[in-house]
Amino acid sequence: MRNAVRKRSGIPLIAELAGVSIGTVDRALHRRKGINESTLKRVLKIAAQIGYKPNVAARSLSTGKRARIGVCVPKQIAYFYDELWAGIRDETRRYADRGAEFVLIAIPELGRGERSAFKKLADSNLDGIILTPGNPEAMTPLIDAAEQRGTRVVCVSTDAPFSRRSSVVCIEPRLNGLIAGELMAQFLPPGSKVAIVTGMLKTIDHRDKADGFAASFRERSPANHVVSVIEAHEHADESFRKTKQLLEAEPDLAGIYVNTVNSLPVCRALSSTGRALRVRVIATDLFHRMIPAIQSGAIAASIHQQPYVQGQLSVRTLVEHLLHEAELPFAQYLNPSIILRSNLHLFREANGVSSNRKPIPPPRRPCR
């Protein structure tokens, strides 16, 4: 008898040790009805003691549920969207053998080609679509039509707030701007002039961050001024050229808030005019080529939007909703982080990690 018990593992072993049937163990592990509280606690305690975890893949297959999900996200600017795509792809691999099938479409850049790509996905009899809406006004009718047909739409990175989309995963953009505005006001004396370099004001994420920054910066001192909001359309050459024009027009400019990932052209414009370090720059997110600018002080701080985590969550919440009827929150706002020179090493992008590796922590120093 001892040998028989020793050879058992998993659910049969739990059933033997708990003195219940295999069916009862299955109900307990998957929190199904038809089991009393004391038995549930006993089964879960034994499962924890032997280190047993339910096979989620087998569970999905046993329910017979399947989900087909489309993804429509930009490729450019790669510094941001590479991280977003990494989170999406890592999560799709996790669910590939759990009853989920994915159709991935990378559009060239934010707002470009999104209508045709979304229509293609919507016409493919999908259960859900993950979308980064660059032009929310143009995308709203398409999103509404998809939702009406029963296709759940989850926006990621930026929102289409007047649509009937099911959920959004992003950093709350106005909060992002509020934090940047408060930081800038701490960096500069009252009465300072600053400017905002953004992508496209028709994009909700860009516009709300600009509005939040302006409100927060002025709140700290009525004499503070936002002298210009520049739309650079996420293009490096346009950002460089328009920043140089700004610097010529505003010789006493004290700060620039770049509310997209396109910060390096702004730094180049400052350097080319001899005003690097004299004009405080608050940037957005982090990628490897930004590191020297942060270390040198050319970028005073950056507001990190966790694009990798955004990609993961958009896939995970939609799949769990479609396969296991998990709640699909109307909005999932991540908490932005402030990147400074002192904590730069703690961010995964600073460690040059691939999409399926965790950041390498700094070496531990002995306590004294």
N, C-alpha and C positions, 0 to 999 in steps of 0.2 A: 504494500500500500504506500509506504514511504517513497519507493522508487517511482510509483505512478504519479504521486503529487509532485515529486521533484522534477519530473519531465514536463509537467504542465507549465504553461506560461500565459500571460495576458488574461483575457476574460475568463477562460476556464479555471485558472489558478485563483483569481479573485473570487469566483463563485464557490470554489472549494473552501477557501479560507473564511469566507463570510457565511457559509452555510446556506446559500440561496441558489436559485437557478441561474443559468446563463442569461436567460431573458431578463431577469430582474437586474442583473449587472448592466446589461445593455441599456435598460431604461434609466438606471441611475447615472451612468456615464454621460448620457446624452440628455439628461434632465427631462425625460418624458414623464407623462402622467402615469398613475397607477402604482406608485411606490410610496410607502410611508416614510416619514422624516427620519426616524431612527435607523431604518435600513439604508436609506440614502446616505446618511452620514457614515455608517459603518463601511459601506462599499467604497465611498470616496476616500476614506482614511486608509483602507487597505491598498487601494490603487496608488495612493501617494507613497505609501511605505515601500511598495515594490517598484516604484518609478514608472508606472504604466501611464501612457497617454493615448487617448483614442486616435485611431487612424482617420484623420479628417478626409483624406482622399477616398478611403473606402466608404466613409459615411456619405459623401456626396454621390458616389456611384450607387450606393444602396438605395438612395431616395429616387434615383432615376431622373433627377433634375439636370438640365443642361442650360447653359447661358451663352449666347453669342453677343460679344461686345465689340463695338468699334471705337477707335481712338483717332481723334483729329487734332493734332498739336503741331505748332511750327517747328522748323529746324533752326531758324535764325532769330535772335542772336544766339549762336551756339553756346556762348559762355553760360547762359541761363538755361536754355532748352536742352542742352546735353545732360544736365543734371536732372531736369524734369523727366526726360526720356529714360534716363538710367533708373529712376525710381519706378516708372511705369513698367519697363521691361523686366526688372527684377521681380516685380509683383506678378506679372503675367506668367513668368516661369514657375512661380510658386503654385499658381492655380491651373497650370496647363493640364495636369492629370487629375483634376478635381471636378471636372465637368464644365469647365469654362473654355471657350474658344474666342480668340481675339483677331480682329482685323485692324491693322495699324496703318494709318495714312499720315505721313509727315508733309505738311504744306510748307512752301518755301519760307514764308515769314508771317508775322502776325497780321491778320486781316487779308492776306493775299491768297486767293484760291480756296478760302474756307467755305464759301457757299457751295461750290461745285463738289468739293470733297465731302461735305456734310450730306448733301443730297444723295451722293453715291452710297454713303453708309445708310442713310435713312431708307433707301429703296432696297436694301439688302436683307430685309426681314430680321433685324437685330433686336435683341432684348434691351440693350442699353448702349449709350454713346457717351464717351468722355471728350469734352470739347474745350478749347481755349478760344473764346470769342473775341476777336480783335475789333470787329465792328458789331457791337451788340444790337444796334438798331436794325441793321440788315439781317442779322441772324435770328432775331426774335420770332418772326413768323415761321421760320423753318423749325425752330425748337418747339414752338407751340404745336405745330402740325405733327411732329414726331411724338410728343407726349400724348396727343389726342389719340394716336394710333396704338398707344401702349408702350412706346419705347422710352425708357427712362434716360434722361439727359443729365449728366453731371458736368458742371463747368469746373475747370481747374486753372489756377493762376489768376484769372480775371473772370468777371461775372457778366451775365446778361440779366440784370435784376428785375426788369419788367417783363421777362418771359415767364413761361410756366415750367421752367426747368425744375428738376427734382431736388438738386443739391448743388452746392459749390464748395470747393476746397481751395482755400487761399489764405494769405495774410490779409487781414482786414485793411484795405488800402488807406483809408483815412487815418487809422491808428498809426500806420507806417509813417505817414506824413507828419502826424502830430509829434511822434517821437523825434523825427529828424529836425523838425522846427524847434523843439525844446532844446535839443543838443546844440543846434547852431546858435541859439540865443545865449547858451552857456559859454560858447567859444568866443563870441564877439561882444564888444561893448554896445550899450544902447545907442540907437540911432544909426546902426549899420545898414548898408545896402547889400542885398543879396539877389541872386537870380536862380531860376529853376530851369534845368534842362530835362525835358521829358521826351516821350516817344510821340504819341498821338493823343490829343485831348478827347477824342471821341471814344477811346478805350477807357472803360470805367476805372480800371486799376490806375492808369496814369493820371487821369483827371482828379480822382479822389485823393491820391497821394499829394498832388500839387495843392489842392484846396486845404487839406489838413496841415500841410507845412506852412502855408501862408497864414492860416488862422493861429497856429501855435506860435510862430515866430513873432507876429504882431502882438499877441497877448502878453508876451514877456516884456515888451516895451512898445508903447504907442508910437515912438519915434522910429522904430524899425521899418524898413521898406523892402518889399519885393518889387524890384524895378522892372523885371522882365520874366516871362514864361516862354521858353523857346521850345517849339516842336521840332525835333530832329529826326523823327520817323525811324528811329533805331538804325540809322545809317552813320557809319563812322566818319566819312568825309563831310557829310552835312553837319554833324556834331562839331567837328573841328573848325569848319569854316564859320559857322554861326557863333561859336564861342569866341573866336578871334574878333569877329565883328562886335560882339557884346563888350569885350574888354577894351576895344578902341572907343566905344561909345560911353563906357562907364569906367573912367580911370580910377575912381575910388571904390570900386566894387570890393566888398570884403569877404563874400562867401558865395558858393554855388552848391545847390542841391541837385544831384543827378538821380532822378527817381526811377531810372531803368538801369540795366546792367552796362550801359554804354558809357562808362566813365573814363576810359583811357584816352579817347580823343579829346575830352575836356582837359585832362591832365597835360596832354601834348600841347594844346593851345596855350595853356598857362606857362608851360616851360618855354615855348617858343617866343613868348613875349616877356620873359624874365620875371613872371609873377607867381611862379610855383612857390609854395610855402607862405606867400604873402596873402593869397586868397584861400580861405578854408574851404575844403571840398568834403561834403558828405555824400557818399556813394550808396549804391544798392547792391546787395549780394556779394559774392566772392568767387573769384576764379584765380587760377595759378598766376597769371600775368599781373594781377592786381597786387600781389604780395609785396614786391619792391616798393610800390607807391605807398602802401600802408606803412611799411617799415621805415621809409624815409620821411613820412609825415606829409607827403604830397596829397594823400587822402587821409583826412583826420579821423574819419569813422565811416562805417558802412552799416546799413540796415539789412540784416540777413533774412531772406524770405523762405528758407528751407525748401528749395525747389525739388530736391530728391524726395523729401518726405511728402510734399504735395502730390507728387506722382504716385507714390506708394498708396497713400490714403484714397486717392480718387479711384484707383482700381479695387482696392480691398473693400471699401464700403459698398461699391456697386455690386461686386461679385457676391459678397455676403448677403446683400439684400435679395438678389435674384435667386441664389441657390438655397439660402437658409432663412429667408424672410426676416433678416435682421433689419432694424430700423435704419432708414435712410435719412439722416438729419438734413433739415432744410439748408443749413449752413454749417461748415466746419472751418472756423477761423484759427489758424495757427498763431502762436505767440512769436513776434519778431525778436531777433537777437541783435544786440549792438556789437559790432566787431571793432575792436581797438587793437593797437599794436600789442598790448599786454596779453590779450586772450586769443590772438590770431591762431596760435598753434592748436587750439581746441576744435577747430572746424575741419570737417572731412575734406573740403576742397583744398585746404592748405597742406594736406598730407599727400596729395597726388594719388588718392586711392581710386581704384577702379570701381565700377558700379556694384560689384558683389563683394567688396571688402570693407571692413570697418576702418575708421581712421586710426592711425598709429598714435597712441598716447605719448606725451613727452616722457623722458626718463624720470623715474622717481629719485628724489634726493633723500638721503637719510634725515630723519628728524633729529633736531638738536635740542 
